[in-house]
Amino acid sequence: MLQSGFSRLFDWTSKWLLMLSIIKCGIMTVGRGGSPLCYRYVVNDNTDSTELQRCEKVKDLRIIIDSKLSFDKRITDEIFTQKLIHDMVPIKDYDFTQNAS
């Protein structure tokens, strides 16, 4: 079923003359359970077929997600950096107890 989805995606991109960068595509099995099912997924074009590579982690929007769903040190570092930036921005306190005139 997943293989047919890849095939349909590749056919759609070919039909609309969009380039799909196969070397940037990959397969990652996500979960905390036992051994993952490892199928072979390929993308076919008119001349040859390319097997999609398996990966253990993916970086998206500066966050690293790994196949074990564990939190990477990068997430902790990013939170720390954002807190430092937040603490440097001056925020004016408003005293809501005073009556407006």
VEXVEX-657859 format. One record per residue: residue number from 1; residue in one letter; y, z, x of N, C-alpha, C, O in turn. Coordinates in nm, 3 decimals. Layout:
! residues N
R     n   res    nnorth       nup     neast   canorth      caup    caeast    cnorth       cup     ceast    onorth       oup     oeast
R   NUM     a         Y         Z         X         Y         Z         X         Y         Z         X         Y         Z         X
...
! end
This chain:
! residues 101
R     n   res    nnorth       nup     neast   canorth      caup    caeast    cnorth       cup     ceast    onorth       oup     oeast
R     1     m    -0.119     0.000     0.082     0.000     0.000     0.000     0.126     0.000     0.087     0.221    -0.074     0.060
R     2     l     0.127     0.082     0.191     0.241     0.085     0.282     0.252    -0.049     0.356     0.362    -0.099     0.378
R     3     q     0.138    -0.104     0.395     0.138    -0.234     0.464     0.200    -0.342     0.376     0.277    -0.424     0.426
R     4     s     0.168    -0.342     0.248     0.226    -0.444     0.159     0.377    -0.424     0.145     0.450    -0.521     0.130
R     5     g     0.423    -0.299     0.151     0.566    -0.272     0.148     0.637    -0.328     0.270     0.745    -0.385     0.258
R     6     f     0.576    -0.312     0.388     0.633    -0.370     0.510     0.639    -0.522     0.499     0.738    -0.584     0.536
R     7     s     0.532    -0.581     0.448     0.527    -0.727     0.435     0.635    -0.777     0.340     0.702    -0.876     0.368
R     8     r     0.651    -0.709     0.228     0.753    -0.749     0.131     0.894    -0.733     0.188     0.981    -0.817     0.165
R     9     l     0.916    -0.623     0.264     1.047    -0.603     0.327     1.077    -0.716     0.425     1.188    -0.769     0.426
R    10     f     0.979    -0.752     0.507     1.000    -0.858     0.605     1.022    -0.992     0.535     1.108    -1.070     0.578
R    11     d     0.949    -1.020     0.429     0.969    -1.144     0.353     1.110    -1.148     0.292     1.176    -1.252     0.294
R    12     w     1.156    -1.034     0.239     1.289    -1.027     0.179     1.397    -1.053     0.283     1.490    -1.128     0.258
R    13     t     1.384    -0.990     0.401     1.485    -1.011     0.505     1.484    -1.157     0.554     1.590    -1.213     0.583
R    14     s     1.368    -1.217     0.561     1.359    -1.358     0.602     1.424    -1.448     0.497     1.496    -1.542     0.532
R    15     k     1.398    -1.420     0.371     1.454    -1.501     0.262     1.607    -1.499     0.264     1.670    -1.602     0.242
R    16     w     1.665    -1.384     0.291     1.811    -1.368     0.290     1.872    -1.385     0.430     1.989    -1.354     0.451
R    17     l     1.791    -1.436     0.524     1.836    -1.466     0.660     1.897    -1.344     0.731     1.995    -1.354     0.803
R    18     l     1.835    -1.229     0.707     1.876    -1.106     0.774     1.779    -1.079     0.888     1.658    -1.099     0.874
R    19     m     1.831    -1.034     0.999     1.745    -1.005     1.114     1.696    -0.860     1.105     1.776    -0.767     1.092
R    20     l     1.567    -0.842     1.114     1.507    -0.710     1.116     1.462    -0.684     1.259     1.378    -0.758     1.313
R    21     s     1.516    -0.581     1.321     1.483    -0.551     1.459     1.351    -0.472     1.463     1.350    -0.350     1.447
R    22     i     1.242    -0.543     1.485     1.110    -0.483     1.482     1.094    -0.378     1.591     1.025    -0.278     1.570
R    23     i     1.156    -0.397     1.707     1.139    -0.300     1.815     1.207    -0.167     1.784     1.179    -0.067     1.849
R    24     k     1.297    -0.166     1.685     1.359    -0.041     1.643     1.284     0.024     1.528     1.321     0.134     1.484
R    25     c     1.182    -0.040     1.478     1.103     0.013     1.368     0.983     0.090     1.422     0.930     0.057     1.528
R    26     g     0.941     0.192     1.351     0.826     0.268     1.394     0.762     0.343     1.278     0.816     0.349     1.168
R    27     i     0.648     0.399     1.307     0.572     0.475     1.208     0.561     0.618     1.257     0.525     0.643     1.372
R    28     m     0.592     0.714     1.169     0.575     0.854     1.203     0.507     0.922     1.086     0.555     0.917     0.972
R    29     t     0.395     0.986     1.113     0.327     1.065     1.011     0.385     1.205     1.016     0.383     1.271     1.120
R    30     v     0.436     1.251     0.902     0.504     1.380     0.897     0.418     1.479     0.820     0.368     1.448     0.712
R    31     g     0.402     1.598     0.876     0.330     1.702     0.806     0.288     1.813     0.898     0.289     1.799     1.020
R    32     r     0.250     1.923     0.838     0.208     2.039     0.915     0.057     2.059     0.910     0.004     2.151     0.972
R    33     g    -0.010     1.973     0.837    -0.154     1.987     0.819    -0.234     1.946     0.940    -0.183     1.941     1.052
R    34     g    -0.360     1.916     0.917    -0.452     1.878     1.024    -0.419     1.744     1.085    -0.302     1.707     1.095
R    35     s    -0.521     1.674     1.126    -0.499     1.547     1.195    -0.450     1.440     1.096    -0.505     1.427     0.986
R    36     p    -0.348     1.365     1.135    -0.292     1.263     1.045    -0.382     1.141     1.038    -0.459     1.113     1.129
R    37     l    -0.371     1.069     0.929    -0.440     0.942     0.914    -0.360     0.838     0.991    -0.242     0.819     0.964
R    38     c    -0.423     0.773     1.083    -0.353     0.676     1.168    -0.400     0.535     1.136    -0.503     0.490     1.185
R    39     y    -0.322     0.466     1.054    -0.351     0.327     1.023    -0.268     0.238     1.114    -0.169     0.281     1.173
R    40     r    -0.310     0.114     1.123    -0.237     0.014     1.202    -0.152    -0.067     1.105    -0.204    -0.126     1.009
R    41     y    -0.021    -0.071     1.129     0.070    -0.146     1.044     0.131    -0.259     1.125     0.176    -0.239     1.238
R    42     v     0.133    -0.379     1.067     0.187    -0.495     1.136     0.290    -0.565     1.048     0.288    -0.555     0.925
R    43     v     0.380    -0.635     1.115     0.478    -0.720     1.047     0.449    -0.862     1.092     0.445    -0.890     1.211
R    44     n     0.428    -0.950     0.997     0.394    -1.089     1.026     0.514    -1.179     1.003     0.584    -1.167     0.903
R    45     d     0.537    -1.269     1.097     0.632    -1.377     1.072     0.556    -1.508     1.086     0.433    -1.507     1.093
R    46     n     0.625    -1.618     1.089     0.558    -1.748     1.090     0.477    -1.773     1.217     0.379    -1.847     1.212
R    47     t     0.515    -1.714     1.328     0.449    -1.746     1.455     0.351    -1.640     1.503     0.249    -1.675     1.562
R    48     d     0.379    -1.512     1.480     0.288    -1.408     1.529     0.301    -1.282     1.445     0.381    -1.275     1.352
R    49     s     0.222    -1.183     1.479     0.230    -1.054     1.411     0.259    -0.947     1.515     0.207    -0.950     1.627
R    50     t     0.342    -0.851     1.475     0.382    -0.744     1.565     0.339    -0.611     1.505     0.367    -0.582     1.389
R    51     e     0.269    -0.532     1.585     0.225    -0.400     1.538     0.341    -0.302     1.551     0.408    -0.296     1.653
R    52     l     0.362    -0.224     1.445     0.465    -0.121     1.448     0.415    -0.004     1.532     0.302     0.041     1.514
R    53     q     0.498     0.044     1.622     0.461     0.152     1.713     0.472     0.288     1.645     0.559     0.310     1.560
R    54     r     0.384     0.378     1.684     0.390     0.516     1.635     0.489     0.594     1.718     0.504     0.571     1.838
R    55     c     0.558     0.688     1.654     0.652     0.773     1.727     0.633     0.917     1.682     0.587     0.944     1.571
R    56     e     0.668     1.009     1.769     0.654     1.152     1.742     0.782     1.214     1.689     0.779     1.317     1.622
R    57     k     0.897     1.150     1.720     1.024     1.201     1.668     1.122     1.088     1.648     1.112     0.982     1.711
R    58     v     1.217     1.111     1.558     1.318     1.013     1.521     1.453     1.082     1.523     1.467     1.194     1.475
R    59     k     1.554     1.013     1.578     1.690     1.067     1.577     1.770     0.988     1.475     1.781     0.866     1.485
R    60     d     1.827     1.058     1.378     1.906     0.994     1.274     2.026     1.083     1.245     2.010     1.202     1.220
R    61     l     2.143     1.025     1.248     2.267     1.100     1.225     2.276     1.222     1.316     2.315     1.330     1.272
R    62     r     2.239     1.204     1.443     2.244     1.305     1.548     2.149     1.422     1.524     2.163     1.526     1.588
R    63     i     2.055     1.408     1.433     1.954     1.511     1.409     1.818     1.455     1.444     1.785     1.343     1.407
R    64     i     1.741     1.533     1.517     1.608     1.490     1.560     1.505     1.550     1.465     1.499     1.672     1.446
R    65     i     1.424     1.463     1.407     1.315     1.506     1.318     1.186     1.472     1.389     1.167     1.358     1.433
R    66     d     1.096     1.570     1.400     0.968     1.540     1.465     0.855     1.544     1.364     0.873     1.588     1.250
R    67     s     0.740     1.498     1.406     0.627     1.483     1.315     0.570     1.616     1.267     0.494     1.619     1.170
R    68     k     0.604     1.725     1.333     0.556     1.858     1.291     0.655     1.929     1.200     0.630     2.041     1.156
R    69     l     0.768     1.864     1.172     0.875     1.919     1.090     0.930     2.049     1.148     0.972     2.139     1.074
R    70     s     0.930     2.060     1.279     0.988     2.178     1.343     1.135     2.148     1.374     1.173     2.032     1.390
R    71     f     1.213     2.250     1.383     1.354     2.231     1.414     1.372     2.216     1.563     1.324     2.298     1.642
R    72     d     1.439     2.113     1.601     1.462     2.084     1.741     1.580     2.165     1.792     1.667     2.205     1.715
R    73     k     1.582     2.189     1.921     1.693     2.260     1.984     1.825     2.189     1.957     1.929     2.254     1.952
R    74     r     1.822     2.062     1.940     1.944     1.983     1.915     2.014     2.030     1.789     2.137     2.033     1.784
R    75     i     1.938     2.067     1.686     1.999     2.115     1.561     2.073     2.245     1.587     2.186     2.263     1.542
R    76     t     2.009     2.336     1.659     2.072     2.463     1.693     2.200     2.441     1.774     2.302     2.504     1.748
R    77     d     2.193     2.351     1.871     2.311     2.320     1.952     2.423     2.262     1.867     2.540     2.295     1.887
R    78     e     2.388     2.176     1.773     2.489     2.114     1.686     2.556     2.219     1.598     2.678     2.216     1.581
R    79     i     2.479     2.309     1.544     2.537     2.416     1.460     2.632     2.502     1.544     2.741     2.536     1.499
R    80     f     2.590     2.536     1.666     2.674     2.615     1.755     2.804     2.542     1.785     2.911     2.603     1.783
R    81     t     2.797     2.412     1.814     2.916     2.333     1.844     3.010     2.328     1.724     3.131     2.344     1.739
R    82     q     2.955     2.307     1.605     3.039     2.300     1.485     3.106     2.435     1.458     3.221     2.439     1.413
R    83     k     3.036     2.544     1.484     3.095     2.677     1.465     3.209     2.698     1.564     3.313     2.752     1.527
R    84     l     3.192     2.655     1.688     3.300     2.667     1.786     3.423     2.589     1.741     3.536     2.638     1.750
R    85     i     3.403     2.468     1.693     3.514     2.385     1.646     3.582     2.453     1.527     3.705     2.458     1.520
R    86     h     3.502     2.504     1.436     3.556     2.571     1.317     3.639     2.692     1.357     3.746     2.715     1.302
R    87     d     3.590     2.770     1.453     3.660     2.891     1.495     3.790     2.860     1.569     3.878     2.945     1.575
R    88     m     3.803     2.740     1.625     3.925     2.702     1.697     4.035     2.654     1.603     4.152     2.657     1.640
R    89     v     3.999     2.610     1.484     4.098     2.558     1.390     4.166     2.677     1.323     4.100     2.758     1.259
R    90     p     4.298     2.686     1.336     4.367     2.800     1.273     4.369     2.785     1.122     4.401     2.679     1.069
R    91     i     4.335     2.891     1.055     4.334     2.892     0.908     4.432     3.000     0.864     4.420     3.115     0.904
R    92     k     4.528     2.962     0.781     4.626     3.059     0.731     4.564     3.140     0.619     4.504     3.086     0.526
R    93     d     4.579     3.268     0.629     4.533     3.356     0.521     4.645     3.369     0.419     4.762     3.380     0.454
R    94     y     4.609     3.367     0.295     4.706     3.381     0.188     4.679     3.512     0.118     4.565     3.541     0.082
R    95     d     4.781     3.591     0.098     4.767     3.720     0.032     4.782     3.698    -0.118     4.893     3.677    -0.168
R    96     f     4.674     3.703    -0.189     4.674     3.679    -0.334     4.718     3.801    -0.413     4.736     3.793    -0.534
R    97     t     4.735     3.915    -0.344     4.775     4.038    -0.415     4.923     4.042    -0.445     4.966     4.118    -0.531
R    98     q     5.003     3.961    -0.375     5.146     3.959    -0.400     5.175     3.877    -0.525     5.113     3.773    -0.547
R    99     n     5.269     3.923    -0.603     5.309     3.849    -0.724     5.398     3.733    -0.685     5.485     3.745    -0.600
R   100     a     5.376     3.622    -0.748     5.460     3.505    -0.724     5.592     3.524    -0.794     5.596     3.572    -0.908
R   101     s     5.702     3.487    -0.728     5.833     3.503    -0.790     5.881     3.375    -0.851     5.991     3.371    -0.907
! end
